[in-house]
């Protein structure tokens, strides 16, 4: 014999299947470490950037050198202004005649935007992370992120960088090691952080002992 289930019971059963207690709860996957560290420097706001302009300055002893860059992020068009000379090119069309100019752009951009490069260069780098170390210049407590580039591609393959991060996961010092050699070629501070439309950019690098000083001026974000 078949039994008929009253309509109101069917409605009750249906509603029970949709209660929060019976739904499967899923958590969003944790962001990769390099993305988390880049986000501490405002990387999530980079998607709003159409153009960035900055002047890269370096003082060594009594000499001063500078060059200005205008980077159209959407079109990947780069303009260099240096000593009264202006060069504009598309990064997709770099050839041997532009390699030196483009190499300068990649270098200067890395000095300014290294935490973002951790994400952009993800396919060509390896990284390690160490907690509870001391920054080499200040001796302050820090965590250490080491980035090593692959042996091929780019203008300086195989180079390594040690980034020393503060309690807010922001870079406070770094060391450059050419070709991943054990001893650093250069160590500087990262200081003078400023907010540019949500981008947290350090505008000063220096090493008081050597007198080295590199800094950024004229930063404009559009």
PyMOL commands that set and color helices and strands:
alter all, ss='L'
color gray80, all
select helices_A, chain A and resi 7-17+20-22+33-39+43-48+91-93+99-120+122-124+178-180
alter helices_A, ss='H'
color red, helices_A
select strands_A, chain A and resi 51-60+63-72+77-82+85-90+125-134+141-149+160-165+171-177+186-189+191-196+199-207+212-221
alter strands_A, ss='S'
color yellow, strands_A
deselect
rebuild
show_as cartoon
